[in-house]
Amino acid sequence: MREHGGTGSGGRRGQAERDAITVEIGYALWSAAFAAAVMFGAVAGPALLFALPGAVETVLVRGGGVLAGVLFAVRTVSVLVRFRRAAQPSQPGRTSPDS
């Protein structure tokens, strides 16, 4: 896309494309944070709600934190990679052989 009044160079992004990228990054971060919070609650929740032995409580809380962090990273990357693939046509400017 070309910006109004710009030079029209191929490397510049239009406002709509920048807005779409910003929205997608926000969605990736918020959905990853929600999924990580649910994961942490599911794993560490029993340790926070019930009186468990110290070692079990420590393992559940630390394990929940590690799993939540990993899930956050994986979810963020997967959403952004999927967006990047969807935004780029495989062969721009070419028609399919069936047409």
ChimeraX attribute file (.defattr): number of C-alpha atoms within 10 A of each C-alpha:
attribute: neighborCount
match mode: 1-to-1
recipient: residues
	/A:1	13
	/A:2	14
	/A:3	13
	/A:4	9
	/A:5	6
	/A:6	9
	/A:7	9
	/A:8	13
	/A:9	10
	/A:10	8
	/A:11	8
	/A:12	14
	/A:13	14
	/A:14	14
	/A:15	13
	/A:16	11
	/A:17	13
	/A:18	12
	/A:19	12
	/A:20	13
	/A:21	16
	/A:22	12
	/A:23	12
	/A:24	17
	/A:25	17
	/A:26	13
	/A:27	15
	/A:28	20
	/A:29	19
	/A:30	15
	/A:31	16
	/A:32	24
	/A:33	19
	/A:34	13
	/A:35	16
	/A:36	23
	/A:37	17
	/A:38	15
	/A:39	20
	/A:40	22
	/A:41	17
	/A:42	14
	/A:43	19
	/A:44	20
	/A:45	16
	/A:46	14
	/A:47	19
	/A:48	13
	/A:49	8
	/A:50	9
	/A:51	10
	/A:52	12
	/A:53	9
	/A:54	9
	/A:55	8
	/A:56	12
	/A:57	18
	/A:58	14
	/A:59	14
	/A:60	19
	/A:61	19
	/A:62	15
	/A:63	15
	/A:64	22
	/A:65	19
	/A:66	15
	/A:67	15
	/A:68	24
	/A:69	18
	/A:70	13
	/A:71	19
	/A:72	22
	/A:73	15
	/A:74	12
	/A:75	20
	/A:76	20
	/A:77	16
	/A:78	13
	/A:79	17
	/A:80	17
	/A:81	12
	/A:82	10
	/A:83	16
	/A:84	13
	/A:85	10
	/A:86	10
	/A:87	12
	/A:88	9
	/A:89	10
	/A:90	9
	/A:91	8
	/A:92	7
	/A:93	6
	/A:94	8
	/A:95	8
	/A:96	6
	/A:97	5
	/A:98	4
	/A:99	4
